[in-house]
Amino acid sequence: MVISRKSCLNFSFLGLLFCIFTGCEHTFEPLQENDDLIFSMYGTVDVHGEFSVVRVMPIGKGLINRDPEPNGTQATLVHSITGHSVSFRDSLFKFGGDTFVWNYLSEEELQANNRYRFIAENPEGRSSYAQVNLPSDLPLPVVEEYNTGFESGIFIGESNDPIVSVKTRYIVQPTNELGCDPEVEVVISHLDQLITYADGSYRLVVNNRSEISVALGPSVDSFRINRRELLVVSSGDDWPEIADLMDLESTLPDAVDNINGGVGYVAGIAGRIIQVTPPQEPC
């Protein structure tokens, strides 16, 4: 099974752990002789089901798998009180060449401010798990104004929990005298620009046309934008108190870990995506 476009967006948006994209390979040599550590697990469980994606890989010679065949792992999310369970479906993600990882996804909406257990189990019945505390529901952000000529706008919203990621995402199509080139994804982070207030409200002002041009490169003189999205994520106590998870990935497993019987981190979040303007078909 090939990973869906939506699930690719989920991880590219969160930027949770850069190994999910770069294909970096940690051998975890100290762990190979420890039979108590079964899986490495990295990802998020989302109240709203937008970004519930967890990479689950058996611990072995390396974190990166070069075998695309299914390994029989089952991933399940269980409510800690009611016992209600949600099965996550597997999805093979290919970095390039012969490097593969298994992501597990679900779009089911969950109960806010509740605790769940994310469990990965192999065919022999051995498992790793993470306790995941979900935050409050996150109301949809609002587009107060947006100018498509300058790709500038104002967004407002509110959250009971800290906003941990906010990005704009553009599907851009370079154009020339012969027609249109293939679409390109441009994602811009705005967490440093976000203004938050004591009452839980927030405000974001963006001006992105120049950044989009830089991302496309000097060879692109003109372009059209087929899709504009705003992505916002909040989290509570589950979010690690570190500035940038990507910088600490190279020091795992000691730096950030909430996995019992394994290594990695699974965080509870609330994620939202809105269309800034109506999407259009590529030319």
N, C-alpha and C positions, 0 to 999 in steps of 0.2 A: 504494500500500500504506500503510495507517495503522499507526502504531507500536503495539506491543502494550502491555498493561498492565504486563507484567513489565519491559519495557525502559524504560517511564516510571519505574518504581520504581528501576531501576538508577541513572538519572541523578539523581532526586530524592534518593536516598540519598547518593550520593557528593558532591553539591554541588560538583563539580569546578570548573566554570567557569560563572559565572552567566549568560553570554550564551546558553547552551543553553536557559535558561528565559525570561529576561526579554525576549528579542528585541532586545537592544541592538544598535545598528548602528554599527560602526566602518568608516569609508570606506577606511582604509589607503591614503591618497593617495600616500605615498612608494613604495608597492609597485606601483601600477598601471602604471608605466613599466618595470618589471623583468620581463622575459620568463622569468627563471629561477625565479620563484615561481609555482607552479601551484595548490596547494590550501592552505586552512587546515584543520587537523585537531586536534581536542580530544577526549580521552576516555581510556579505560583498557582494558587487555588483562588478563584475569583467568585465573590458573592453573586455577581451578575452573569457569570458564565462567558464573559468576553475573552478572558485571558487565563483560563484554566488549562495550562499546559505544563507538563513536568517531563523532563528528560530522565529516563530510567535506564541505567546500564549496569550489567553485572560487573563486579570488580574482578579483574583478572590480570592479564599481562599489561593492559593499558586501558585508559578510559575510552579510547577511540576504537570502535569496532570496524573491522574490514570485511565482515561477513554479513550480507544483506538478508540472510535467511532468518525467519522468526525464531526467537529463543524461548518462547513459551511463557514469558513473564505476564502475569496478570496484575493490573493496577486498579485499586478500589479505594473510594473515599467513603468513610463510615462516620455517621454522626455519633458523637461520643455519648449522648444520652439516649436517643431513640433507637440507635442501631440501624437507621435507614442508610442504605448503601447505594453508591453510584459507581458504575463501572466506567473506567476511562478506556477509550479505544486506542489501539496502537497505530502509529504512523511513522513510516520510515523516512528519515531525513538524510539526504545525500549532500555532503559538502562539495564533493568533486573528486574525481578519480575513484579510488576504492575505499573511501572513508564514509562510514554510515553511523548514525545514532538512532535510537528509538525514542520518540516523543509520545506521550500519552495525553489525550485530550478529552475534554467534556464541555458541553455547552449548557449543562443544567444549572438553573438558578438555585442558590443555596440560602440557608437561613443566616441573616446577618447577626453579628455579635454572638456567634455560637462556635463551639470547638468541634473539629473533625480530626480524624486520623487518616492520613494517606498511607496506604499499604501497598507495597510491591512484593509479589510472591513468585518464586520460581517453580518449575514443574516438580521439584523434589519437596515442596512444601516449606522451604526456608524463606524468610521474609525480612524486610527492613521497613521501618515506618517513621513518619513524622507527625507530631501533634501540630495542628494548624489552627490558629485562632483567627476567625474572620472578623473584619471590621464592620462598621455600620454601612447601610446602603449609601451609595453615592448618587445624589441627584444629577440628572443630565445637565451639563453646562449649556449656557445660552450664548448665541452669537448676537452681541449687541449691535455691531456693525462690521461690515467687511467690504473692502475695495479690491476688486479683482485686478484692476490695472496696476496697482502697487503691491498687491498681495499683502495688504495691511488690514488689521482689524482689531476689534476689542471683544474679549470673551469674559463672561462673568459666571459665577457659580457659588456653591456652598458645599462644605464638607464637615462632618463631625470629627474626622480624623485627619492627620497630616497628609497633604498631597506629596507623594514621593516621586512622581514622574508626570510631566506634561509635555506633549509634543504635537507639532503639526506634521501631517504626512501628505505629500503631494505625489500624484501620478502624472508625470510630465512627459510630453512628447516633443522632441526637437523637430523643427520644421526647416525646410529649405526650398529652393526653387523647383526641385523635382518632386516634392511631396513631404511625407512625414517619415521620420525614423522610428524605431521601436520605442515603446514606453520605458521610462526610467522612474524608479522610486526615489524620492528625496524626503528624508525625515530630519526635522530640526527640533532640537531640545530647547525648552523654554523655562526649565525649572528655576534658573537663576533670575529670570525676569518676572516670575510670578509674585504678585502682591497679595498677601494674606492679611486678614483682619481678625480682631479679637472675637467677633461674633461668629466666626467660621466661614465667612464669605471670602471670595478671592476674585481677583481681576487680573487679566492678562492682556497686554498690548503687544502686537507683533507687527513686523515690517519685513517681509521675507523675500521680496523679489531679487534683491542683490545676492542673498545667500543661495537661492535656487540657481541663479546664473553661475555662481562660483562652483556649485556642486556639479553642474553640467560640463564645465570646462570651457576654455577660451575658444574652442573650435565651434561652439554652438552660438549662433547669432540670434536666433529666434526660437520660440517654443510656445506650445499651448499646454494648458493644464486641464486634464480630463477629470481629475478627482482631487478634492480638498477635504481633509479630515482633521479633526482635533481629537486627541487621545489624552485622557486624564486617568490617573491611578492614585488611590489613597490606600493607606494601611495604618494599622494601629501598633500594638506592642509586638506584633510578629515581625515587623520590618527591622532588620539589623541596624544598630546604631553606628553606622559607618558612612562615610561620605560617598564612597563609590565602590560598589561591589566588584566592578570590573578590575580595579587595581589590586584587590585582595585575592582574586581567584588564583593567582600564581602561588599563593602561600597556603592554599588548602592542603590537607584537611583541617589544620589547626585553627585557622583564622575564623571561619564561619561554619557552623555545623549544628543542625538540629535533628539529625537522623539517628534513630536507634537501630543498631545492627547494620550500619552503613556509614557513608559520608555524604556531605552535601548540605543543601538548604532548600526547604520548601516554605514559602511565605504565603500568608493569607492577605488578600487584597480586595479592593473594589475597583473595577475598571469600567470606563465608559468611552464610547466612540460616537462622534456625531459627524454628519456630513455638513461641511461649512456652506457649500453650494451644491446644487443638483449635479450629479455626475453626468458626463457625456461620453459617448462612444469614441474610441480612438479613430483617427482618420486613416 
